[in-house]
Amino acid sequence: MVNSSHLKKLVSRLPKARVLVIGDLILDEFIWGDVDRISPEAPVPVVWVKSESFMPGGASNVASNLQSLGATPFLCGVIGKDERGKLLQQELQKQGIDTQGLIVDGARPTTMKTRIVAHHQQVVRVDREKTSEISDNIRDRVLAYVRKQMNKIDALLIEDYGKGVISARLIQEVVSMAKARKKIISVDPKESHFDYYQGVTVITPNHHEAGNAVGIKVNGDEGLHRVGKELLKLLQCESVLVTLGENGMCLFEAKGKVTHIPTVAQEVFDVSGAGDTVIAALTAALSVGATMEAAARLANFAAGIVVGKVGVAVATPEELQAKLTAPTPTQSARLRKPLSARR
């Protein structure tokens, strides 16, 4: 039985997890300020900037989440030969994350998302990126790093933000490597790339992505169940974990078991990076022997922690232990935004 006591023991085992994260690396910039007037030039708020901060985003945020949970992440992706890339590398090194897998590509910029936040609410987001597929040479360097690390890890985690790193050929090769060594393979998918992820262990789409992938609108439990079963059939994977915003998650397993997991978030301030937290906690738990249901329930608790923070955030083992001890909130808990919002 998966109860809080079982999950607490699982948290204590997370430091044994060794996870290779491959995907799109993003530098998240936050500009913090206040708004007290509307611009006379256009009907937009004027933000009085008070401070700014930088955090690892995308696949690098997944690595940050793994590190925060006590696991050991191996991170692989592409950055530009620019100040943004240097800054992202420095931020990761501050957290103690190995950056040997960061491949520098002088032909493309480091992806950066700038979020302007005033009074704890995001006002606007600005993206600076190049989303074309990486070159054959850069892909070969990525594959060389993955091949070098494969025997050191318990799980391969693919974080696909659609920024050019993840391609059909790359996924075919890394998945083949991982399956040959019986590694766990988890995927946080990009909607347009679902056909890449055949035969993985688990995939974690939100309900919009899941429904669009199979051409079925998720409208109530009946539609949701049809979507989950169709995805299992389409991808021939072991499990599909669909995130449902304020309604929690639903886990579909190949043997036919369906598990609804209600949200434990008490208050939602910012959903930035919530999907990264879900797949990090899920994969770390699977890496140390958790069942799929136990891993999903732990991931749900981790997500409930980070959405209560402003900005791209992570959960710690101490926060998880405290959350697992606290009473579970009812569905009437006050929520401001859905967990499924991402990217």
C-alpha positions as CSV (number, residue, x, y, z in Angstrom):
1,M,0.0,0.0,0.0
2,V,1.3,3.5,-0.9
3,N,0.9,5.7,2.2
4,S,2.8,8.6,3.7
5,S,5.0,6.3,5.7
6,H,6.0,4.4,2.5
7,L,6.7,7.7,0.7
8,K,8.8,9.1,3.5
9,K,11.0,6.0,3.3
10,L,11.2,6.5,-0.5
11,V,12.4,10.1,0.0
12,S,15.2,8.9,2.2
13,R,16.4,6.6,-0.6
14,L,16.5,9.3,-3.3
15,P,20.3,10.1,-2.8
16,K,21.0,6.7,-4.4
17,A,19.5,7.8,-7.7
18,R,21.7,8.5,-10.7
19,V,19.9,10.1,-13.6
20,L,21.1,11.3,-17.0
21,V,19.1,14.3,-18.2
22,I,19.2,15.1,-21.9
23,G,17.3,17.9,-23.5
24,D,16.9,21.6,-24.1
25,L,18.9,23.9,-21.8
26,I,17.4,27.2,-20.9
27,L,18.5,30.2,-18.9
28,D,15.6,31.6,-16.9
29,E,15.9,35.3,-16.2
30,F,13.5,36.9,-13.6
31,I,13.0,40.7,-13.5
32,W,11.3,41.6,-10.2
33,G,9.4,44.9,-9.7
34,D,6.3,46.8,-8.9
35,V,3.5,48.3,-10.9
36,D,1.7,51.5,-9.9
37,R,0.7,53.1,-13.2
38,I,-0.1,52.5,-16.8
39,S,2.1,53.8,-19.5
40,P,1.0,57.0,-21.3
41,E,2.4,55.6,-24.5
42,A,0.3,52.4,-24.6
43,P,-2.2,50.6,-22.4
44,V,0.4,48.5,-20.7
45,P,1.7,48.5,-17.1
46,V,5.0,50.3,-16.3
47,V,7.2,47.9,-14.2
48,W,9.6,49.6,-11.7
49,V,12.4,47.1,-11.6
50,K,13.9,46.4,-8.2
51,S,16.0,43.3,-8.9
52,E,16.8,40.5,-11.3
53,S,17.9,36.9,-10.9
54,F,18.9,34.0,-13.1
55,M,18.1,30.3,-12.7
56,P,18.7,27.1,-14.7
57,G,15.6,26.3,-16.8
58,G,14.4,23.6,-19.1
59,A,16.5,20.4,-18.9
60,S,18.8,22.2,-16.6
61,N,15.9,22.9,-14.2
62,V,15.2,19.2,-14.1
63,A,18.8,18.6,-13.1
64,S,18.4,21.3,-10.4
65,N,15.3,19.5,-9.1
66,L,17.2,16.2,-9.0
67,Q,20.1,17.7,-7.2
68,S,17.7,19.4,-4.7
69,L,16.0,16.0,-4.0
70,G,19.4,14.5,-3.2
71,A,19.9,12.5,-6.4
72,T,22.9,12.7,-8.7
73,P,22.1,14.3,-12.1
74,F,24.3,14.0,-15.2
75,L,23.2,16.8,-17.6
76,C,23.6,16.9,-21.3
77,G,22.5,19.6,-23.7
78,V,23.6,22.5,-25.9
79,I,24.5,26.1,-25.0
80,G,25.8,28.9,-27.2
81,K,29.2,30.5,-27.1
82,D,27.9,33.5,-25.4
83,E,27.4,35.2,-22.0
84,R,24.1,33.5,-21.4
85,G,25.8,30.1,-21.8
86,K,28.5,31.1,-19.4
87,L,26.0,32.4,-16.9
88,L,23.9,29.2,-17.1
89,Q,27.0,27.1,-16.6
90,Q,28.0,29.1,-13.6
91,E,24.5,28.8,-12.0
92,L,24.7,25.0,-12.4
93,Q,28.1,24.8,-10.9
94,K,27.0,26.9,-7.9
95,Q,24.5,24.1,-7.3
96,G,27.2,21.4,-7.6
97,I,25.9,20.0,-10.9
98,D,28.5,18.6,-13.2
99,T,28.6,20.6,-16.5
100,Q,30.9,18.4,-18.6
101,G,27.8,17.4,-20.7
102,L,27.1,21.0,-21.8
103,I,28.1,21.1,-25.5
104,V,29.0,24.5,-26.8
105,D,27.7,25.4,-30.3
106,G,29.0,28.7,-31.6
107,A,26.3,28.7,-34.4
108,R,23.3,29.1,-32.0
109,P,22.5,31.2,-29.0
110,T,21.8,29.9,-25.5
111,T,18.0,29.9,-25.1
112,M,16.8,32.4,-22.5
113,K,13.3,33.1,-21.2
114,T,12.9,36.4,-19.4
115,R,9.9,36.7,-17.1
116,I,8.9,40.1,-15.7
117,V,7.1,39.7,-12.3
118,A,5.3,42.4,-10.4
119,H,3.4,41.9,-7.1
120,H,4.0,38.1,-7.4
121,Q,2.3,37.9,-10.8
122,Q,4.0,37.4,-14.1
123,V,3.4,40.4,-16.3
124,V,5.1,39.2,-19.5
125,R,7.6,36.7,-20.8
126,V,10.2,37.3,-23.5
127,D,11.8,34.3,-25.3
128,R,15.2,34.5,-27.1
129,E,16.1,31.3,-28.9
130,K,16.9,29.4,-32.1
131,T,14.7,26.3,-32.5
132,S,16.2,24.7,-35.6
133,E,17.6,21.2,-35.1
134,I,21.2,20.9,-33.9
135,S,23.9,20.0,-36.5
136,D,25.1,16.5,-37.1
137,N,28.4,17.3,-35.5
138,I,26.8,18.6,-32.3
139,R,24.4,15.7,-32.2
140,D,27.4,13.3,-32.4
141,R,29.0,15.1,-29.5
142,V,25.8,14.7,-27.5
143,L,25.7,11.0,-28.3
144,A,29.3,10.6,-27.3
145,Y,28.6,12.0,-23.9
146,V,25.5,9.9,-23.4
147,R,27.4,6.8,-24.4
148,K,30.2,7.6,-21.9
149,Q,27.7,8.0,-19.0
150,M,25.3,5.2,-19.8
151,N,26.8,2.5,-17.5
152,K,27.0,5.0,-14.6
153,I,23.2,5.7,-14.4
154,D,20.0,4.2,-13.3
155,A,17.7,6.2,-15.6
156,L,17.6,8.3,-18.8
157,L,15.4,11.3,-18.6
158,I,14.5,13.1,-21.8
159,E,13.3,16.7,-21.4
160,D,11.9,18.0,-24.7
161,Y,11.1,21.7,-25.0
162,G,11.2,21.7,-28.8
163,K,14.3,24.0,-28.9
164,G,16.3,21.8,-31.4
165,V,18.2,19.3,-29.3
166,I,15.7,16.4,-29.4
167,S,15.3,14.9,-32.8
168,A,14.0,11.5,-34.1
169,R,17.5,10.3,-34.8
170,L,18.9,11.3,-31.5
171,I,16.1,9.7,-29.5
172,Q,16.3,6.5,-31.5
173,E,19.9,6.1,-30.6
174,V,19.8,7.1,-26.9
175,V,16.7,5.0,-26.3
176,S,18.3,2.0,-27.9
177,M,21.4,2.5,-25.7
178,A,19.3,2.7,-22.6
179,K,17.0,-0.2,-23.4
180,A,20.0,-2.4,-24.2
181,R,21.2,-1.8,-20.7
182,K,17.7,-2.1,-19.1
183,K,17.7,1.5,-17.9
184,I,14.5,3.4,-16.9
185,I,13.5,5.9,-19.6
186,S,11.2,8.8,-18.8
187,V,10.1,11.5,-21.1
188,D,8.6,15.0,-20.6
189,P,7.3,15.4,-24.1
190,K,6.9,18.0,-26.8
191,E,3.5,17.6,-28.3
192,S,4.8,17.5,-31.9
193,H,7.4,14.8,-31.1
194,F,5.2,12.1,-29.6
195,D,6.1,9.6,-32.3
196,Y,9.7,9.8,-31.2
197,Y,9.0,8.1,-27.8
198,Q,8.2,4.5,-28.7
199,G,8.9,1.9,-26.0
200,V,9.9,4.2,-23.2
201,T,9.2,3.5,-19.5
202,V,6.9,6.5,-18.8
203,I,5.8,9.7,-20.5
204,T,4.4,12.7,-18.6
205,P,2.2,14.9,-20.8
206,N,-0.3,17.4,-19.5
207,H,-3.9,16.7,-20.5
208,H,-3.8,19.1,-23.5
209,E,-0.7,17.5,-25.0
210,A,-2.1,14.0,-24.3
211,G,-5.4,14.7,-26.0
212,N,-3.9,16.5,-29.0
213,A,-1.5,13.6,-29.5
214,V,-4.3,11.1,-30.2
215,G,-7.0,13.5,-31.5
216,I,-9.3,13.1,-28.5
217,K,-10.5,16.0,-26.3
218,V,-10.1,15.3,-22.6
219,N,-13.6,16.1,-21.4
220,G,-14.3,14.3,-18.1
221,D,-13.1,10.9,-17.0
222,E,-14.4,9.0,-20.0
223,G,-12.4,11.1,-22.4
224,L,-9.3,11.0,-20.2
225,H,-9.4,7.2,-20.0
226,R,-9.7,7.0,-23.7
227,V,-6.7,9.3,-24.2
228,G,-4.6,7.4,-21.6
229,K,-5.3,4.0,-23.2
230,E,-4.7,5.3,-26.7
231,L,-1.3,6.7,-25.7
232,L,-0.3,3.4,-24.2
233,K,-1.3,1.7,-27.4
234,L,0.3,4.3,-29.7
235,L,3.7,4.4,-27.8
236,Q,3.9,0.8,-26.6
237,C,5.2,2.3,-23.3
238,E,4.9,0.9,-19.8
239,S,3.0,3.9,-18.3
240,V,1.5,7.3,-19.1
241,L,1.2,9.9,-16.3
242,V,-1.2,12.7,-17.4
243,T,-1.1,15.9,-15.3
244,L,-4.5,17.5,-14.9
245,G,-3.9,20.9,-13.3
246,E,-6.0,21.5,-10.2
247,N,-7.4,18.0,-10.6
248,G,-4.1,16.3,-9.9
249,M,-2.8,13.5,-12.1
250,C,-3.9,10.2,-13.7
251,L,-1.6,7.3,-14.1
252,F,-2.2,4.7,-16.8
253,E,-0.2,1.5,-16.7
254,A,0.1,-1.0,-19.5
255,K,-1.4,-3.8,-17.5
256,G,-4.6,-1.9,-17.3
257,K,-4.4,-0.2,-13.9
258,V,-5.7,3.4,-13.8
259,T,-4.9,5.5,-10.7
260,H,-6.3,9.0,-10.1
261,I,-4.1,11.1,-7.8
262,P,-5.7,14.2,-6.4
263,T,-3.7,17.4,-6.1
264,V,-2.0,18.3,-2.8
265,A,-1.3,21.9,-3.7
266,Q,-2.8,24.2,-1.2
267,E,-2.1,27.5,-3.0
268,V,-0.6,28.1,-6.4
269,F,1.5,31.2,-7.0
270,D,3.6,30.2,-10.0
271,V,3.5,27.1,-12.3
272,S,6.8,27.8,-14.0
273,G,8.8,24.6,-14.1
274,A,6.2,22.4,-12.4
275,G,6.4,19.8,-15.1
276,D,10.2,19.7,-14.6
277,T,9.7,18.9,-10.9
278,V,7.1,16.2,-11.7
279,I,9.4,14.2,-14.0
280,A,12.5,14.8,-11.8
281,A,10.8,13.3,-8.7
282,L,9.1,10.6,-10.7
283,T,12.4,9.4,-12.3
284,A,14.4,9.7,-9.1
285,A,11.9,7.5,-7.3
286,L,11.8,4.9,-10.0
287,S,15.6,4.8,-10.0
288,V,15.6,3.7,-6.3
289,G,13.0,0.9,-6.8
290,A,9.7,2.6,-6.4
291,T,6.6,1.3,-8.1
292,M,5.1,3.5,-10.7
293,E,2.2,4.5,-8.5
294,A,4.5,5.4,-5.5
295,A,6.7,7.4,-7.8
296,A,3.8,9.3,-9.3
297,R,2.4,10.0,-5.8
298,L,5.7,11.4,-4.7
299,A,6.0,13.5,-7.8
300,N,2.6,14.9,-7.1
301,F,3.7,16.0,-3.6
302,A,6.9,17.6,-5.0
303,A,4.8,19.5,-7.6
304,G,2.5,20.7,-4.8
305,I,5.5,22.3,-3.1
306,V,7.0,24.1,-6.0
307,V,3.8,25.7,-7.3
308,G,3.5,27.4,-3.9
309,K,6.7,29.3,-4.6
310,V,7.3,32.3,-6.9
311,G,9.6,31.7,-9.9
312,V,11.1,28.4,-11.2
313,A,11.6,26.5,-7.9
314,V,12.7,23.1,-6.5
315,A,11.6,20.9,-3.7
316,T,13.9,19.6,-0.9
317,P,13.8,16.3,1.0
318,E,12.9,18.2,4.1
319,E,10.0,20.0,2.4
320,L,8.8,16.6,1.1
321,Q,9.0,15.0,4.5
322,A,7.0,17.9,6.0
323,K,4.4,17.8,3.2
324,L,4.0,14.1,3.7
325,T,3.3,14.7,7.4
326,A,0.8,17.5,6.9
327,P,-2.9,16.8,6.3
328,T,-3.9,16.5,2.7
329,P,-6.0,19.5,1.5
330,T,-9.4,19.0,0.0
331,Q,-10.3,19.7,-3.6
332,S,-11.7,23.1,-2.4
333,A,-8.2,24.3,-1.6
334,R,-7.7,27.7,-3.2
335,L,-5.9,27.5,-6.6
336,R,-5.1,30.4,-8.9
337,K,-3.7,28.6,-12.0
338,P,-3.6,25.1,-13.4
339,L,-0.5,22.9,-12.9
340,S,-0.7,21.9,-16.5
341,A,0.4,25.3,-17.8
342,R,4.0,24.9,-19.0
343,R,6.6,25.8,-21.6
